[in-house]
Every structure is written in structure tokens, then in C-alpha cells.
Amino acid sequence: MPSTASDAQEPEPESVTTLLYPGWNMVGWVGPPTPVARLFEDVPDLTHAYRWDAETRQFKRATPEGAGDGLREVTLGQGLWLHIQGDEPLEWDRTVSDEYALLSLEAGFNLTGWAGRDAEPIESALRRFGDRLSIAWGWDAEAQSYEVYNPAAGASNTLAELNRGDAIWIHLSEDARWWQSGIASANIALPEEATPERREDVRAALVEAIAFFAERYGVQPPAIAFSILSFEGFGGFNFTAFAGLPPEAGLLWSQIYIGGSVTGADLYTVMVHEYFHLLQSSLGGFHYRPMWMTEGSATYAAAIYEVALGAESGDAIRLAWERDAARATTPLSELQEKVAGAEYPLSALAVDWLVAHAARQTHSQTDSAPAEAIPLEEQAGYDSFIEYYRLLPSSESPQEAFAAAFGISLEDFYAAFEPAQADAAFDRELRDLFGISLEEFSGDRDAYRQAALAPLPHTTDDAVRPVVVFLGDVARDVRETVQSKMDSVHTFLTDRLGAEPHEYSVYYGADEASARPTYYGLYHQGRVSPGFRCSSVGGWELFYIHGCQHELSHGSFIHAAFSVLKFGISGSPHPYWLSLAGAQYAEFAYEVWSGAISHEDELARLTRPAHRTTAPLRQIETHQGWQAAGTSEGWALSLLAVDWLVDHAGERSLLEYYRLLPRHSGVAHEPRAGSWEAAFEQAFGLTPDDFYEQFAAYRAELTTP
């Protein structure tokens, strides 16, 4: 006869065994709600049971004859005093509850049980209470004496760890929640080669994320089991995946993917962000639109975690959001299906605005536009960004849930936030670049807007070569000189040194006023850093204002070209001396080619500082080694080494080496070598070890003129 579902055996419930000694025992109840009379049935030698009521600050008592002073039932997380008669210890087996243990503790004394894992270090178990914890006591039933843990006492503490089923006295300065169920129902999947340290780091980060939302906002983990996966193949890429049949069937499974290279504090912040995506689905179902809310609230939640931890200040977080969000080009209201790049901080600012608006309404400040900013540290106490997801299942539409959670309609929010955000972003960029506010700005804002959206000039045609754009009234002879220098360098690099076809943009301004909108546009696109400069070389652009203290020389164009030719080179242990000296050597070679200097004179000039150090060239493979050798000495050694290599392998070997180097994933490039060592050998015709040996001999023969 075929078996049926009802025939299947239920898994055995988990149990815990506690050794009870004659006299007083302090134990934690970790099972389901149970009549206290059941304790006396299971333990015949039990004569008295007491539970501390933290609210009334009194004990409740029970005896085998009845519920004495009101102790009728024991529930998960309660701490109990049990008195055992007789002369011998006895074992007490009891069932462990399958419910999560999220305990609510009062300011003052609490007698509570421990439902977490065995051998949990006391510092780890109590760490999240922080300054709220005054002192804690455990009980040694065999010795019939207290063990103490004082956060300030250090090595003199006698309470070292907690085991499941223990009880502990805790004194707190304010009310708190205490999450004890670890990673809940999660499964952590790591590759076999993952170290024990990595496994523990991922587990600890997940516990921290779960505990943060449980203890601060009372949100327990999803009822459906979920998985955490972390593999090296993910790199630094993180995301959360779900499966289900919305809306009736709900969530079937979910997984968090954490990049194998994500470590340290970043691992914890990323885990909080991705775990919040699980809570969004657990609380609200499959209402993922608008996407700015999905990603903005997760980014906001991770920021609140950092603020609560003290890892970052709220002001610093908001400043970073404002600077990054200023580069977003798509209005928030259009971010319905996808969020990327600068749209993440823009979305976080939107959620920040909404939580502040809801918080003000709580205090009867109902203006639709935010007035004075609420510090993020204070705003962390408001949970409207979670309440929105709680309300989704019972609301007729997401818009209804939105209005109920934040106290403003979605349409009114867009109308209030988007213009204000545009002004705030422009104001932030003006301050960062030019040290002025929006009120002090007197330029043409449309010109700045257009510059922010303008592509780099070299990308607007089919020619693959550098392009120069002149800003303002630049004299004709200056234009011709700049164009001639750029063309001359391009010809030298391609025809003599064998550079691949390459392109970049050059902006040459007549004066600061003419160049400011373009510089603003470059900053808005993330191409230059804060602070206005009259000269700047970026990844694909060269910016210069006529009269700047640094001349726009042939070397400026060479460095701009090398920035492009080296774009995307992997961060593998590429020798510092060879990375740094490539463009400098090309500048030296150009000057020799153009007749500005002689090769022999330059070698003589380099030999002097090279003789001032005995550091071997191999030492300056690292920046630290370079510094130890000395800056001028490091430059001299590096340029002599590159000159030797080019003399050995030919003029084109240097750029061939850069061409062969591996690139970061995602960079459009076809690598022809798997490592810098392989690229070195293919380009220069000898291994790095052979080169170092031959160069040392060459260096020893150099004589100072």
C-alpha cells in the first residue's frame, strides 16, 4: 500500500539537557509555552520555581501544590530559579521551541534565558547591548555561587560563556530587544576551499544583519528558509534572488549572493543591504516597484546600521549621498524598473526625505517640504521605510500603502522632492567645485546643465585619435600650437612606439569663466574630483586653462595617452617602477626623438641619483620599496631600467608590454598574457629574474660623469 503524507514521520524535536544540582539552579526556558505544573511532573525533586517580573520588579512563585504567587506558565526566553531537593544532581531533558527567540527586556534587572548556541562567549552574546549593559550575572549551581560579567572589568570577570538553557541576570539602562536565534533558518553555502575564518565571518555578518532589524525594529526573519552563497567567482558583486508565484502563492525561496572579495566592515554593510531585500519580500510580497524604493530603502537601511554601529556619522553619509546623487541624470519618478550607479544614492536620499517627513508628522509638523534636517542618528528610531512594506499586503495599491506609511501621496512627493533635489544637487556641486552656494551663483545654469549631459568630444565621431576643444576666445596661434603638440605626440606614440589606436579629449580654456561650465560637466560625470583646478588629466580627458602655472607640454599629452593605453590594467602585482616610469620614459624618448635633448646626456643625468642608493631594482617593485630608496633615486633607477629594456627589445616593446597585461573583467580588451610576468617575457624577450640579474650587472658598470 503506498504511503501517504500523513504516514511520513515528523522530525524529532530538538531537545536540551540541563544538569540540575541540589539546591538552587538558575535555568533558561527554551521550550514552547508550558504550564508550570508540567515542570513539577517532569522533575519530582523540584520544590519551588520562581520567575522575575521585570515590569513589577517582583518574583512570581509556584510550588507542586499550585501557582503560589501567580507563576502559571513558562514561555520562551524566561529565566527561572528552581530549587531541587535531594543529594544527587539529576539530568533534565526538555524540548526546544521551534520559534525564534526575540526577547523584550526592560530597563533595570532582567532574569532571562539563553536560547542561542552552546559555548557562546559572553562578550559576543551581550555585545549588541553596548553602553546599555551595566552588569550581568550567571549562576554556578554546583558551587551555589554567582559568576559575574562587568564590561569594564576585563580579565577579572568570572562569567565566560553561555550554553543553551542557561539563565542570566542582566541590568540595562534602558529597554532593549535581544535576538538569540543566530542565523535563524538560513543555510550558508560556501565553497569547500573556504577557510573556517571566512565561514565564521559570513555567519557573523548574517547574525548581525538579522539581529539589527529584530532588535531595533522588531522585525523577525522571513518564515521561508533562505540561503547565503559566497564564492570567489562573484568578485565584489552582490545581489538577492527570489522565486515565487505572486501574489497568492507568495515567496517560495530566496538567496543572497555575496562576492567572495567582500570582507571586513564592507561584508557587514552589504549583508544588511541584501538581507533587507529579503525582509521587503517577506513583509510586502512581490511589490517591487518602484525600483528606487526597493534599492533606496535597502541603501538607507545599511546606512542606519552604520550610524547605529558608530562606524560612520549621519552627516558624512548624507554628504556622500548628495555628492554622488548629483551625477544622476534620470529623474527619480522614472526609476521604476532599474536603478544603477548614482541612482542608488539618489534613491537613498528619497527614502531619507520620506522617513523625515513621516517623523515630522509624528510630531505634528505636517509641512510637505522638509524644514530643518533631522540628524540621521535620531531619525534611525523611525521605521516608516519598513512600515511601507508591512502595509502592502493589506492595502488596495502600493500608492495607498505609500501614503499611509509616509503621510504624503506619491504624486505630491515627486512634486516636492525632485525640484528640491535638483537644486540641492547643483548647490552641492557648486560648493565642492567653486566654493560658492546656489544663491551666490550668477552664471547660466542651462550651460551647466548642457555640460553635465555632454559626451566627451572624441566619442562623437568615427575617427580614433585625440580631439581638442577650445573654450572661449583662445588666440589662433595658441590653438595652432596646442593642435600641433597633440598631433606630434600622437604620431610619435603610434609610429615610433607602436601604440594601439587610441583617443581622448582635450579641453583648452581661454580663462576660468569660459572653462567653468565644462569643468562642472566633467565633475558631474565623475571625471574630476572636488575642487577647481586649472589643469587636470583624467582617464579619457585632459583639461587645461591658458596661463595655468603648469605648461601644457608634449609630456601632458603623453601622460593623457598613457592613461588611456593603460586603462583597466589588473591590480595584480605589477612592478611599481615599471608602472610609474612608462609614461615618463616615453616623454624622455620623445624629447630625444624631437632633438630637444641627447640620449647620452640624459643617461648621464640619471646615473648620478642612481648611484646614491644601493637598493636593488627589485626592491622598488612596491611603493614602500620606492619610498625607502628615495624619490629621485627611484625615478632614476626606473628610467634606466626601462631604457635598458627598450634598448634590449626595441622601441615598441614598452607599449607592447602594456598591451599584453591582463585587464579587469568588463574592460573591452583581449589579453594575450595571463600575468604581468608572462607579459614581461613576451614583450621584452626575457624573464623578470633574468632581467634583474642583467640589469644589476649593467648598473654596476655605469660611471658617474
C-alpha positions in Angstrom: 0.0 0.0 0.0 1.5 3.3 -1.0 2.5 5.7 1.8 0.7 9.0 2.3 1.8 12.3 3.6 0.2 11.5 7.0 2.4 8.4 7.2 5.6 10.4 7.0 7.4 10.6 10.3 7.7 14.1 11.7 11.3 15.0 12.6 12.3 14.6 16.2 12.0 17.9 18.0 15.3 19.3 19.2 16.0 19.0 22.9 18.4 20.3 25.5 19.7 18.6 28.7 20.4 20.6 31.8 22.1 19.2 34.9 20.2 20.2 38.0 22.1 20.3 41.3 20.7 20.0 44.8 19.8 23.5 46.0 19.2 26.5 43.7 19.5 26.3 39.9 19.1 29.3 37.6 18.0 28.0 34.2 16.5 29.4 31.0 13.3 28.1 29.5 13.9 27.4 25.8 10.8 25.4 25.0 7.3 26.3 23.8 4.7 27.8 26.3 4.2 25.2 29.0 2.1 25.1 32.2 4.3 25.3 35.2 2.7 22.2 36.6 4.4 20.3 33.9 7.8 21.2 35.4 6.9 19.6 38.7 5.7 16.5 36.9 8.9 16.2 34.9 11.2 16.9 37.9 9.7 15.3 41.0 12.5 16.7 43.2 11.6 20.3 42.2 10.2 22.1 45.3 10.0 25.7 44.2 10.0 27.7 40.9 10.4 31.5 40.7 10.3 33.9 37.7 11.3 37.6 37.9 8.8 40.0 36.6 10.9 43.0 35.3 7.9 45.2 35.0 6.6 44.9 38.5 10.1 44.1 39.9 8.8 41.2 41.9 9.2 37.4 41.7 6.3 35.1 40.7 6.3 31.8 42.5 5.0 28.3 42.0 5.1 25.1 44.1 3.9 21.5 43.5 0.7 22.4 45.3 -0.2 25.3 43.0 0.7 28.6 41.3 1.6 30.4 44.6 2.2 34.0 43.6 1.0 33.8 40.0 3.5 31.7 38.1 1.3 29.5 36.0 3.1 29.2 32.7 6.7 29.4 31.4 7.5 30.8 28.0 10.5 31.0 25.7 13.3 33.2 27.0 12.2 33.3 30.6 14.8 32.8 33.3 13.8 30.6 36.3 15.1 29.9 39.8 14.4 26.2 40.5 15.0 24.6 43.9 15.9 20.9 43.9 15.8 18.7 46.9 17.9 15.5 47.5 21.6 14.8 47.5 22.4 14.0 43.9 22.4 16.0 40.6 19.9 15.0 38.0 19.5 15.4 34.2 16.6 17.3 32.9 15.7 16.8 29.2 13.3 19.3 27.6 12.1 20.2 24.2 13.5 23.3 22.4 10.9 25.6 20.8 11.0 26.0 17.0 10.1 29.7 17.4 12.7 32.4 17.0 13.9 33.9 20.3 13.5 37.7 20.2 13.2 38.8 23.8 12.0 42.2 25.1 13.9 43.4 28.1 13.2 46.2 30.5 15.4 48.9 31.9 16.7 47.6 35.2 17.1 44.0 36.2 16.0 41.1 33.9 16.3 37.4 34.5 16.3 35.8 31.1 17.1 32.6 29.4 19.6 31.9 26.7 18.2 30.2 23.6 21.3 30.7 21.4 24.1 28.3 20.6 26.3 26.5 23.1 29.6 27.9 24.2 28.8 31.4 23.1 31.4 33.8 24.5 29.8 36.2 26.9 31.2 39.2 25.1 29.7 38.1 21.9 26.3 37.3 23.4 26.0 40.7 25.1 28.0 42.9 22.7 25.0 44.5 21.0 23.7 45.9 24.2 26.7 48.3 24.1 26.6 51.0 26.8 23.1 50.0 27.8 24.6 47.0 29.7 25.7 47.7 33.3 26.5 44.2 34.6 25.4 40.6 34.2 25.5 37.5 36.5 25.4 33.8 35.8 24.9 31.1 38.4 27.2 28.2 39.2 24.7 25.6 40.5 27.4 23.2 41.6 29.2 25.8 43.7 25.9 27.6 44.6 27.5 30.9 43.7 27.3 33.8 41.2 29.6 34.4 38.3 29.9 38.0 37.1 30.5 39.8 33.9 31.2 43.5 34.0 32.0 45.1 30.6 34.7 47.3 32.2 36.3 44.6 34.4 38.3 42.8 31.8 40.2 39.7 33.0 38.6 39.7 36.4 35.2 38.6 35.1 34.2 35.0 36.0 31.3 34.6 33.6 32.9 33.4 30.4 30.2 31.8 28.2 26.6 30.9 27.8 25.1 27.5 26.8 21.6 26.9 25.6 19.3 26.6 28.6 21.4 28.8 30.8 19.9 31.8 32.5 21.4 35.2 33.2 20.7 38.3 35.2 21.1 41.4 33.1 21.0 45.0 34.3 20.2 47.5 31.5 20.0 51.3 31.5 17.1 51.3 29.0 14.6 49.0 27.3 16.0 46.7 24.7 15.3 43.7 22.5 17.6 40.7 22.4 17.9 38.4 19.4 19.2 35.0 20.3 18.4 32.7 17.4 21.6 33.2 15.4 21.1 32.8 11.6 17.5 31.6 12.1 16.5 29.2 9.3 19.3 30.3 6.9 21.6 28.0 5.1 25.1 29.3 4.4 26.7 27.7 1.3 30.4 28.4 0.8 32.9 26.6 -1.4 34.9 23.6 0.0 38.1 25.7 0.0 36.6 28.4 2.1 38.6 28.9 5.3 37.0 28.5 8.8 37.6 32.2 9.3 35.6 33.1 6.1 32.7 30.8 7.2 32.6 32.4 10.6 32.8 35.9 9.1 29.8 35.3 6.8 27.9 33.7 9.6 28.7 36.6 12.0 27.7 39.2 9.3 24.3 37.4 8.8 23.7 37.2 12.6 24.4 40.9 12.8 22.0 41.8 10.0 19.2 39.7 11.4 19.8 41.0 14.9 19.9 44.6 13.8 16.4 44.5 12.3 15.0 42.3 15.0 16.3 44.3 18.0 15.9 47.8 16.6 12.6 47.4 14.7 11.1 44.1 16.0 11.3 42.5 12.5 11.9 38.8 12.6 13.5 36.8 9.8 11.4 35.5 6.9 9.4 32.4 7.7 10.6 30.8 4.5 14.2 29.4 4.7 16.8 31.3 2.8 20.3 30.8 1.7 23.6 32.8 1.7 26.0 32.0 -1.1 29.5 33.5 -1.3 32.1 32.4 -3.9 35.2 34.0 -5.4 33.6 33.9 -8.8 31.2 36.6 -7.6 34.1 39.0 -7.1 32.7 42.1 -5.5 29.2 41.6 -7.0 26.3 41.2 -4.6 22.6 40.6 -5.2 19.5 38.9 -3.9 17.3 36.5 -5.9 13.7 35.3 -5.2 11.3 32.7 -6.6 7.6 32.5 -6.1 4.2 32.9 -7.7 2.8 36.3 -6.8 0.6 37.2 -5.2 -1.3 34.2 -3.8 1.5 31.6 -3.6 3.9 34.1 -2.0 7.7 33.5 -1.7 9.0 30.0 -2.3 12.7 30.6 -1.8 15.3 33.3 -1.7 19.0 33.6 -1.9 21.6 36.2 -1.1 24.8 36.2 -3.1 27.8 37.9 -1.6 31.0 38.4 -3.5 34.0 36.4 -2.3 36.1 39.6 -2.2 33.7 41.4 0.1 35.3 41.3 3.6 35.6 43.3 6.8 33.2 46.1 7.5 32.0 46.0 3.9 30.8 42.5 4.4 28.5 43.5 7.3 27.1 46.6 5.4 26.5 44.6 2.3 24.8 41.8 4.3 22.4 44.4 5.9 21.5 45.8 2.5 20.9 42.4 0.9 19.1 41.0 3.9 16.7 44.0 3.8 15.7 42.8 0.3 14.6 39.6 2.0 12.5 41.5 4.5 10.9 43.5 1.7 9.6 40.3 0.2 8.8 38.7 3.5 6.7 41.7 4.7 5.3 43.0 1.4 5.2 40.2 -1.0 6.2 40.8 -4.6 5.6 44.6 -4.8 9.0 45.6 -6.1 8.0 48.7 -8.0 9.1 51.5 -8.0 12.7 50.1 -8.0 14.0 53.3 -6.4 12.1 52.4 -3.3 13.4 48.8 -3.4 17.1 49.9 -3.6 16.8 53.2 -1.8 15.3 51.7 1.3 17.9 48.9 1.4 20.7 51.5 1.0 19.1 53.7 3.6 18.8 50.6 6.0 22.5 49.9 5.6 23.3 53.5 6.4 21.2 53.4 9.5 23.2 50.3 10.5 26.5 52.1 10.1 25.2 55.0 12.1 23.9 52.8 14.9 27.3 50.9 14.9 29.2 54.2 15.1 31.1 53.3 12.0 30.1 56.5 10.2 28.4 59.7 11.0 25.0 60.6 9.6 26.3 63.9 8.2 29.1 62.1 6.4 26.7 59.6 4.9 24.3 62.3 3.7 27.2 64.3 2.2 28.4 61.3 0.3 24.9 60.6 -1.0 24.4 64.2 -2.1 27.7 64.3 -3.9 27.1 61.0 -5.7 23.4 61.6 -6.4 24.2 64.9 -8.1 25.6 62.9 -11.0 22.3 61.1 -11.6 20.7 62.2 -14.9 17.3 60.3 -14.7 14.5 61.8 -12.5 13.5 59.7 -9.5 10.0 59.3 -10.8 11.4 57.4 -13.9 13.4 54.9 -11.9 10.6 52.3 -11.9 12.3 49.3 -13.4 16.0 49.7 -12.8 18.5 51.6 -10.6 22.2 51.9 -11.3 25.2 54.0 -10.3 24.4 57.4 -9.0 20.7 56.5 -8.9 21.4 54.4 -5.7 22.3 57.4 -3.5 19.6 59.4 -5.2 17.1 56.7 -4.2 18.5 56.6 -0.6 18.1 60.4 -0.3 14.4 60.0 -1.4 13.8 57.4 1.3 15.7 59.6 3.8 13.3 62.5 2.8 10.3 60.3 3.3 11.3 59.0 6.7 12.0 62.5 7.9 8.6 63.6 6.6 6.8 60.8 8.4 8.8 61.6 11.6 7.7 65.2 11.5 4.1 64.2 11.1 4.5 62.1 14.2 5.4 65.4 16.0 2.6 67.3 14.2 4.9 69.1 11.8 2.9 68.5 8.6 4.6 70.7 6.0 5.2 68.8 2.8 8.7 70.2 2.3 11.3 69.2 4.9 12.2 72.0 7.2 15.3 71.6 9.4 17.0 68.3 8.8 16.7 65.6 11.4 20.0 64.1 12.3 20.3 60.6 10.8 21.3 59.2 14.3 17.9 60.5 15.6 16.0 59.5 12.5 17.1 55.9 12.9 14.4 55.5 15.5 11.6 55.8 12.9 10.6 52.8 10.9 8.2 54.2 8.2 10.5 52.7 5.5 9.7 49.3 7.0 6.0 50.1 7.7 5.5 50.7 4.0 6.3 47.0 3.3 4.2 45.9 6.3 1.2 47.8 4.8 1.5 46.5 1.2 -0.4 43.2 1.7 -3.4 44.9 3.3 -3.5 47.9 1.0 -5.5 48.1 -2.2 -2.5 49.5 -4.0 1.2 50.4 -3.4 0.2 54.1 -3.6 -2.2 53.6 -0.7 0.5 51.9 1.4 2.9 54.7 0.4 0.6 57.5 1.6 -0.3 55.7 4.8 3.4 55.0 5.7 4.9 58.4 4.8 1.9 60.8 5.1 2.1 62.1 1.6 0.9 60.8 -1.8 3.4 59.5 -4.3 2.5 62.3 -6.7 2.9 65.0 -4.1 6.2 63.5 -3.0 7.6 63.6 -6.5 6.5 67.2 -6.9 8.2 68.2 -3.7 11.3 66.1 -3.8 12.5 66.3 -7.4 12.9 70.1 -7.8 14.3 70.4 -4.3 16.8 67.6 -5.0 17.9 69.2 -8.3 18.6 72.5 -6.5 20.3 70.7 -3.6 22.5 68.7 -6.0 23.5 71.8 -8.0 24.3 73.6 -4.8 26.4 70.8 -3.5 28.4 70.6 -6.7 29.0 74.4 -6.8 30.3 74.3 -3.2 32.5 71.3 -4.0 34.0 72.8 -7.1 34.0 76.6 -6.8 33.3 77.2 -3.1 30.0 79.1 -3.8 26.4 78.4 -3.0 23.4 78.3 -5.4 22.4 81.7 -4.0 25.8 83.1 -5.0 25.8 81.6 -8.4 25.4 84.1 -11.2 26.2 82.0 -14.3 24.0 80.5 -17.0 22.5 77.4 -15.3 21.4 76.0 -18.7 25.0 76.0 -19.9 26.0 74.0 -16.8 23.1 71.5 -17.4 24.1 71.0 -21.0 27.8 70.5 -20.0 26.7 67.8 -17.5 25.0 65.8 -20.3 27.6 66.4 -23.0 29.6 63.4 -24.1 33.4 63.5 -24.4 34.2 65.0 -27.9 36.3 62.1 -29.0 33.2 59.8 -28.7 31.1 61.8 -31.2 32.9 60.9 -34.4 34.3 57.8 -36.1 38.0 58.9 -36.1 40.2 57.2 -33.5 42.6 59.9 -32.4 42.7 62.7 -29.8 40.3 65.6 -30.2 40.9 69.2 -28.8 38.0 71.6 -28.0 38.7 75.2 -27.3 36.6 77.0 -24.7 36.1 80.8 -25.0 38.3 83.2 -27.1 41.6 81.3 -27.5 44.1 83.0 -29.8 44.7 81.5 -33.2 48.4 81.0 -32.6 47.7 79.2 -29.3 45.2 76.9 -31.0 47.7 76.0 -33.7 50.4 75.3 -31.1 48.2 73.1 -29.0 46.9 71.2 -32.0 50.5 70.7 -33.3 51.8 69.4 -30.0 48.9 66.9 -29.7 49.3 65.7 -33.3 53.1 65.4 -32.9 52.8 63.3 -29.8 50.1 61.0 -31.3 52.3 60.4 -34.4 55.3 59.6 -32.2 53.4 57.2 -30.0 51.8 55.3 -32.9 54.5 55.4 -35.5 57.6 55.0 -33.3 56.5 53.3 -30.1 53.8 51.2 -31.7 50.8 52.5 -29.6 47.5 50.9 -30.5 44.9 53.3 -32.0 43.7 55.5 -29.1 41.7 58.6 -28.4 40.9 61.1 -25.7 39.5 64.6 -25.3 41.4 67.8 -24.6 39.6 70.9 -23.3 41.6 74.1 -23.6 40.0 77.1 -21.9 40.8 80.8 -22.6 40.1 81.7 -19.0 38.4 80.3 -15.9 35.0 81.9 -16.7 34.9 80.2 -20.1 36.0 76.8 -18.7 33.8 76.6 -15.6 30.7 75.0 -17.2 32.8 72.3 -18.9 34.7 71.6 -15.7 31.4 71.3 -13.9 30.2 68.9 -16.5 33.3 66.7 -16.0 32.7 66.7 -12.3 29.1 65.9 -12.7 30.1 62.9 -14.7 32.6 61.8 -12.1 35.6 62.5 -14.2 37.3 65.0 -11.9 37.5 65.3 -8.1 36.1 68.1 -5.9 38.0 71.4 -6.1 38.5 73.5 -9.2 41.9 73.1 -10.9 43.4 74.9 -13.9 44.9 71.6 -15.1 43.7 68.0 -14.8 44.4 64.7 -16.5 41.7 62.0 -16.2 41.0 58.6 -17.7 39.9 59.9 -21.0 40.2 63.7 -20.9 42.8 66.4 -20.4 41.7 69.8 -19.1 43.8 73.0 -19.2 43.2 76.7 -18.8 45.5 79.1 -20.7 48.1 80.7 -18.3 48.0 77.8 -15.8 51.2 77.5 -13.9 51.9 74.1 -15.4 52.6 74.4 -19.1 50.6 72.2 -21.5 53.6 70.5 -22.8 54.2 67.5 -25.0 54.5 65.5 -21.8 51.0 66.4 -20.8 49.7 64.7 -24.0 51.9 61.7 -23.4 50.5 61.2 -19.9 47.0 61.6 -21.2 47.7 59.0 -23.9 49.2 56.5 -21.4 46.2 57.0 -19.1 44.1 55.6 -22.0 46.6 52.9 -23.1 46.8 51.6 -19.5 43.1 51.7 -18.8 41.7 48.7 -17.0 45.1 47.0 -16.2 44.5 44.4 -13.5 45.6 45.2 -10.0 47.9 42.1 -9.9 51.5 42.7 -8.5 52.6 44.8 -11.5 56.0 46.3 -10.6 55.6 49.8 -9.3 58.8 51.1 -11.1 57.6 49.8 -14.4 54.0 51.1 -14.0 55.2 54.6 -12.9 58.1 55.1 -15.3 56.4 54.1 -18.6 54.9 57.5 -19.4 58.0 59.3 -18.1 60.2 57.3 -20.3 58.0 57.9 -23.3 58.4 61.7 -22.5 62.2 61.3 -22.4 62.1 59.3 -25.6 60.0 62.0 -27.3 62.4 64.7 -26.4 65.3 62.7 -27.7 63.3 62.0 -30.9 62.5 65.7 -31.4 66.1 66.7 -30.8 65.4 68.6 -27.5 67.9 66.5 -25.5 70.5 63.9 -26.3 70.2 60.3 -25.1 73.7 60.3 -23.7 73.2 63.5 -21.7 70.0 62.1 -20.2 71.6 58.8 -19.2 74.4 60.8 -17.5 71.9 62.8 -15.6 70.1 59.7 -14.4 73.3 57.9 -13.3 74.1 60.4 -10.6 71.0 59.8 -8.4 71.0 56.1 -9.2 74.5 55.8 -7.6 73.2 57.4 -4.4 71.3 54.3 -3.4 72.3 50.7 -3.1 68.7 49.5 -3.2 68.3 46.8 -5.9 65.7 47.5 -8.6 63.6 44.5 -7.3 63.1 46.5 -4.1 61.1 49.2 -5.8 58.5 46.7 -7.2 56.4 48.1 -4.4 55.5 51.7 -3.4 57.0 51.1 0.1 60.3 50.0 -1.5 60.2 53.0 -3.8 59.9 55.3 -0.8 62.7 53.6 1.1 65.0 54.0 -1.9 64.2 57.7 -2.2 62.0 59.5 -4.8 64.8 60.9 -7.1 66.7 57.7 -6.7 63.6 55.6 -7.5 62.9 57.7 -10.7 66.5 57.4 -11.9 66.6 53.6 -11.4 63.2 53.1 -13.0 64.1 55.2 -16.1 67.4 53.5 -16.5 65.7 50.1 -16.3 63.1 51.0 -18.9 65.8 52.4 -21.2 67.7 49.1 -20.8 64.6 47.1 -21.7 63.8 49.2 -24.7 67.4 49.0 -25.9 67.3 45.2 -25.5 63.9 44.5 -27.0 63.2 47.5 -29.3 61.3 50.8 -29.2 57.9 49.2 -29.4 58.4 46.7 -26.6 57.3 49.1 -23.8 53.8 49.7 -25.1 53.6 46.0 -26.2 54.1 45.1 -22.6 51.2 47.3 -21.5 49.1 45.9 -24.3 49.7 42.3 -23.1 48.9 43.0 -19.5 45.6 41.4 -18.2 42.7 43.7 -17.8 39.9 43.8 -15.2 36.8 41.9 -16.1 34.4 44.0 -18.1 37.1 46.0 -19.9 36.9 45.6 -23.6 40.3 44.2 -24.2 41.8 40.9 -25.5 44.6 40.0 -23.1 47.4 37.9 -24.5 49.2 37.1 -21.3 47.9 35.6 -18.1 50.1 37.6 -15.7 52.5 40.6 -15.7 55.4 38.1 -15.7 54.2 36.4 -18.9 53.6 39.8 -20.5 57.1 40.9 -19.5 58.7 37.9 -21.0 56.7 38.1 -24.3 57.3 41.8 -24.7 61.0 42.1 -23.7 62.2 38.6 -24.5 63.5 37.5 -21.1 62.1 36.7 -17.7 61.9 39.2 -14.9 64.5 37.3 -12.9 66.9 37.2 -15.9 66.3 40.9 -16.4 67.0 41.8 -12.8 70.3 39.9 -12.9 71.5 41.5 -16.2 70.4 45.0 -15.2 72.3 44.7 -11.9 75.4 44.0 -13.9 74.7 46.9 -16.3 74.1 49.2 -13.3 77.4 48.3 -11.7 79.3 49.3 -14.9 77.6 52.7 -15.1 80.1 55.5 -14.3 79.1 58.9 -12.9 80.3 61.6 -15.3 
